[in-house]
Amino acid sequence: MTTPIGICSTAHLHSHAYATILDSLETAEFVGVVDEDPERGESFATEHDVPLLDEAELFEEAAGVAVCSSNADHLRWVRAAAAAGVDVLSEKPLSPTVSDAAEAVEVAEAADIALGVAMPLRFSRPVRRAKDALESGDLGSLRSITGTNRGQMPGSWFVDPAESGGGATMDHTVHIVDVVHWLTGQRVAEVYAETDTRFHDIGVEDVNVLSMCLDDGTTFSLDGSWSKPNEWDTWGDATVELVATDGVVSVDCFAQTFKHTTEAGIQSVYWGDDANEGLIEDFVEAVETGRDPETTGRDGVDAVAVVEAAYESAERGEPVPVEYTL
Amino acid sequence: MVRIGVVGSGFMAETHLEAYDGIDDAEVVAVTSPNTAASFVETHVPGADSFSSVEAMLDDADLDAIDICSPTPTHRPVVEAAAERSIAVFCEKPIAGSLGDADAIAATVSDADITFMVGHVLRFFPQYEAIKETVEGGGIGSPGVGRARRLSPYPEWGHGNWYAEDSGGVLLDLVIHDFDFLRWTFGEVERVFARRTRWEGAEHAHATLRFENGSVGYVEGSWALPPDEELQSSIELAGDEGLIELGSNDPALRISRAGESTAESPIAADGYRRELAEFVDCVQTGETPSVGAAEATEALRISLAAIQSASRGAPVSLSEVGQ
């Protein structure tokens, strides 16, 4: 008895990763893809050997969908899925604005569908071990957190503000913010941001350096810049270091690599467990059992609230409190 | 031969003594410290004279130069005493704990026309110097984001726990090294926003910098690692044409035996030896050292801006500091 899952839009590269995972899961059946770009959709369908469907057909077939459109389109797909009673796992950020993200949650709740957000680091094995360590109690109390989520500039719709809602701040803030919210049970209370465009000839920011604090005063810094050169040995990083009164926990989500050198250069190839697998498995089970996914739409709204505060801080040149609406 | 008197008998004095060992033209002939100079000399530089007052050492030890390795609040009065006697001065960082004292020191050493150098040693670490050269040569293109981290356990070694009271904390005593280095490689700083957290026996701070050229930096300093942990430091400089990353390398030499293993990064001359060699050379030739009062004061200004920002919870422009 497998759960039928579909993919809505393949604008986001992760659609390929999710397709591969869905194919490998015994609990899921990958039933098809719909894409607002017919040529891209056709090529994706062929590559993954699934039907290219229209919207109505896909929502007929699938009990749950992964929405992999540009950020600006997430809400529109959530609305369509909700109207059809189909559960949604949305790529991150849930939406470029708190207001749209909150609307996605409201729409989902009104239609009684599950809404999850693809922030997979909660499924990273080193992150989960860190949570165990923090909860063991023998590290004392948490005082300071340092996070990094640097990456290469992704180009394409990511640098079109109409599609993405912004650059590095929109793209590389929510993963670590959500992980910190999850690890600590606290939320970011205030953000001071320094952003700029320094690395690439693009119309959005690629520098994203945030100085934050949580509700309880724990300081939290995050560098989510698109500062890695295209020639770097991998796509980027995701690290979080937590300094507590009786110990320090350092997590490097993608440390498990081997080095592979060819005439194209040197690459670090990750061999650790795939957090996306945990994400998709969890979503499939949520669809099957009627429970919430691990990372809910509300968690997604909270993360976007921090992003909004970051943009405001960057503009005003001062620290800005985060407003949580839900 | 440059005759040197060391002021202080703590960790820095010991470090400097080791460095002077490899500098042929330098000889440490005296050490002064309120209570522990004699035992320090016996252990580390037998044959040198010990004193319990700076003035006595300056008057009696026939010195060409002094090396100030004593706590920050002592820097200004000791510089003044040496300048009065036309004795050259090497002074550990920070130059002082306030801009007022730093400015006074600058005026004093200028008026007395003595050789004066401040120990911003990171510039003299071979790896940091090589990084600076790489950046100067266009190796990263136009700067984008600079990141520096310096983490250690709480410095329990300070006499009378002076680190707690008089050091200015991690933002002044510890990461001034990184503020200085980032300024040296990325340019003048326009503003700082810092956060600091302190608890019993520990401190952890984070400062965000905006440089005048538009680039951004962030520096993390910690005296919160568990005791017995080694000092960790790292630096990353990212620009539009390249990226430099320096963390801890695997040791160049590791020797393991049952129950014991050692790791080393052997080098002919480390940062301390190289900076003190420059100082000794300048004392002999009359040339101006590369790190004097002006450079040291700019590094201090960044630290003070960070401390002010952390207190105020607001960004502080460098131009506002000290007003």
Interface residues (C-beta under 8 A of the other chain):
Chain A: R143 S144 T146 Y192 E194 D196 R198 F199 H200 D206 V207 V209 S211 C213 G217 T218 T219 S221 D223 S225 S227 K228 P229 W232 V243 T245 D246 G247 V248 G317 E318 P319
Chain B: S142 P143 G144 V145 R147 R149 F193 A194 R195 R196 T197 W199 E200 A202 H204 H206 T208 R210 G214 S215 V216 Y218 E220 S222 A224 L225 P226 A238 G239 D240 G242 L243 G313 A314 P315
